[in-house]
Amino acid sequence: MLHAGGGWAWITVQGKVVDQDAQSRPVRMIGVARDITTERRAREELQHLAQLLQLAFDAILVWTPEGGIEFWNHGAELQYGYAATDALGRHPNELLKTEFLVPEAVKDRALETAGLWRGELLHTTCDGRRITVNAVMQRVGNGVGRVLEITHDVSEAKAYEARLLEREQELIRS
């Protein structure tokens, strides 16, 4: 709808015929029109942000302890090899055969108290490779209901670090 001031607005209209003539044509109606421009723009912004999250190179997932993975971006598909359709609804620890380098209870406690946990995890990809990831998990909302998890594969850096340490030990021994 075009406003008198020249701007455009999205509206929703609901109406009802309350009186008809002899040929059943509407004579009188009542209705309500509501400006939904703000809601429409907010929905479009959310869609835009979701598209940006899909483009991220790091794996981004949202999951709940009870319901499993609700969001799995393209970066997660590339990092782990699972399509979103294969990951949604599954618990990330089950899907990725997560191995915690600290007790899982430490992660759970951090999410409950501080709402945030950072650390390294071992995950298994779709093709069976074990990878080391830096993970950040953040509680979304009240309680531990939803968790936003972002992981980045650091396997190559870890292997390089191990080679450097090995080379350093060789030099010390010689």
Wavefront OBJ file of the C-alpha trace (Angstrom):
o trace
v 0.000 0.000 0.000
v 1.254 3.487 -0.827
v 1.111 5.954 2.077
v -0.109 9.486 1.457
v 3.436 10.635 2.289
v 4.823 8.533 -0.550
v 6.283 5.576 1.344
v 5.285 1.969 0.841
v 3.893 -0.245 3.593
v 3.008 -3.907 3.842
v -0.471 -4.464 5.245
v -2.672 -7.403 6.034
v -6.432 -7.069 5.624
v -9.254 -9.193 7.006
v -12.873 -8.534 6.179
v -16.325 -10.000 6.501
v -19.555 -9.362 4.644
v -22.261 -8.304 7.109
v -25.065 -7.454 4.693
v -25.984 -8.634 1.175
v -28.515 -7.516 -1.429
v -31.135 -9.746 -3.078
v -28.527 -11.122 -5.539
v -26.133 -12.062 -2.666
v -23.750 -9.232 -3.506
v -21.985 -7.586 -0.574
v -23.612 -4.339 0.486
v -21.861 -3.772 3.774
v -18.566 -5.155 5.092
v -16.437 -4.710 8.130
v -12.728 -5.171 8.146
v -9.417 -4.534 9.772
v -6.172 -3.500 8.100
v -2.909 -3.815 9.988
v 0.492 -2.409 9.031
v 2.965 -5.321 9.072
v 5.897 -3.429 7.540
v 8.050 -3.739 10.681
v 7.408 -7.481 11.012
v 8.044 -8.009 7.289
v 11.356 -6.129 7.413
v 12.411 -8.046 10.528
v 11.616 -11.370 8.814
v 13.593 -10.315 5.731
v 16.539 -9.288 7.944
v 16.451 -12.660 9.716
v 16.432 -14.432 6.357
v 19.400 -12.323 5.260
v 21.319 -13.151 8.456
v 20.533 -16.865 8.048
v 21.914 -16.698 4.504
v 25.115 -15.100 5.841
v 25.471 -17.851 8.476
v 25.151 -20.405 5.686
v 28.121 -18.792 3.906
v 30.486 -18.966 6.913
v 33.475 -21.278 6.481
v 33.413 -22.476 10.087
v 30.874 -25.072 11.138
v 27.913 -23.380 12.809
v 25.206 -25.445 14.414
v 22.386 -24.894 16.861
v 21.205 -27.816 18.933
v 19.189 -28.754 21.981
v 20.006 -31.588 24.371
v 16.535 -33.103 23.854
v 15.853 -32.404 20.178
v 19.253 -32.522 18.547
v 20.573 -30.317 15.752
v 18.192 -27.592 14.539
v 20.612 -25.629 12.317
v 23.583 -26.928 10.292
v 25.304 -24.481 7.964
v 27.222 -25.058 4.739
v 30.527 -24.737 6.655
v 29.461 -27.728 8.783
v 28.662 -29.676 5.612
v 32.141 -28.937 4.246
v 33.961 -29.629 7.526
v 32.163 -32.823 8.484
v 30.810 -34.160 5.179
v 27.214 -34.539 6.384
v 24.425 -32.781 4.505
v 22.069 -30.760 6.694
v 19.321 -33.303 5.987
v 21.524 -36.024 7.542
v 22.447 -33.921 10.581
v 19.159 -32.276 11.570
v 17.470 -33.923 14.543
v 20.563 -35.868 15.599
v 22.590 -34.990 18.679
v 25.985 -33.574 17.636
v 27.917 -35.774 20.089
v 26.325 -38.890 18.591
v 26.682 -37.756 14.964
v 30.303 -36.628 15.302
v 31.384 -39.207 17.909
v 32.580 -36.331 20.076
v 35.501 -36.966 22.374
v 35.992 -34.321 25.041
v 39.549 -33.533 26.099
v 38.141 -32.397 29.467
v 35.285 -34.115 31.283
v 31.979 -33.334 29.568
v 30.598 -32.300 32.955
v 33.037 -29.345 32.911
v 31.524 -28.162 29.622
v 27.981 -28.678 30.942
v 28.737 -26.746 34.135
v 30.286 -23.856 32.165
v 27.217 -23.642 29.920
v 24.902 -23.678 32.940
v 26.795 -21.095 34.980
v 28.566 -18.785 32.512
v 26.571 -19.634 29.404
v 29.804 -20.187 27.474
v 32.393 -22.930 26.981
v 35.534 -22.917 24.814
v 37.850 -25.803 24.204
v 39.126 -28.490 21.884
v 37.133 -31.516 20.817
v 37.839 -34.561 18.716
v 35.210 -35.243 16.070
v 34.750 -37.911 13.425
v 33.796 -36.810 9.921
v 31.358 -38.594 7.622
v 34.264 -40.417 5.927
v 35.704 -41.596 9.267
v 38.568 -39.108 9.677
v 39.284 -37.900 13.224
v 39.736 -34.143 13.390
v 40.586 -31.747 16.199
v 38.379 -28.670 16.400
v 38.421 -25.499 18.422
v 34.872 -25.193 19.694
v 32.881 -22.377 21.199
v 29.502 -23.252 22.682
v 27.161 -20.546 23.879
v 23.840 -20.941 25.593
v 21.000 -19.248 23.723
v 18.111 -18.077 25.888
v 17.397 -19.165 29.455
v 18.689 -22.444 30.827
v 20.679 -24.717 28.547
v 17.734 -25.059 26.135
v 19.578 -24.180 22.921
v 23.289 -24.114 22.241
v 25.032 -22.220 19.463
v 28.201 -24.137 18.577
v 30.923 -22.921 16.248
v 33.837 -25.206 15.431
v 36.986 -24.729 13.383
v 39.175 -27.608 12.204
v 42.683 -27.192 13.630
v 43.950 -30.664 12.708
v 46.595 -29.402 10.290
v 47.876 -26.846 12.798
v 48.038 -29.546 15.490
v 49.977 -31.876 13.173
v 52.371 -29.071 12.260
v 52.848 -28.235 15.944
v 53.604 -31.896 16.699
v 56.203 -32.005 13.888
v 57.855 -28.852 15.246
v 58.005 -30.292 18.752
v 59.442 -33.524 17.385
v 62.069 -31.601 15.416
v 62.898 -29.548 18.505
v 63.442 -32.754 20.535
v 65.710 -34.123 17.779
v 67.802 -30.975 17.876
v 68.039 -31.114 21.686
v 69.214 -34.757 21.571
v 71.879 -34.071 18.946
l 1 2 3 4 5 6 7 8 9 10 11 12 13 14 15 16 17 18 19 20 21 22 23 24 25 26 27 28 29 30 31 32 33 34 35 36 37 38 39 40 41 42 43 44 45 46 47 48 49 50 51 52 53 54 55 56 57 58 59 60 61 62 63 64 65 66 67 68 69 70 71 72 73 74 75 76 77 78 79 80 81 82 83 84 85 86 87 88 89 90 91 92 93 94 95 96 97 98 99 100 101 102 103 104 105 106 107 108 109 110 111 112 113 114 115 116 117 118 119 120 121 122 123 124 125 126 127 128 129 130 131 132 133 134 135 136 137 138 139 140 141 142 143 144 145 146 147 148 149 150 151 152 153 154 155 156 157 158 159 160 161 162 163 164 165 166 167 168 169 170 171 172 173 174
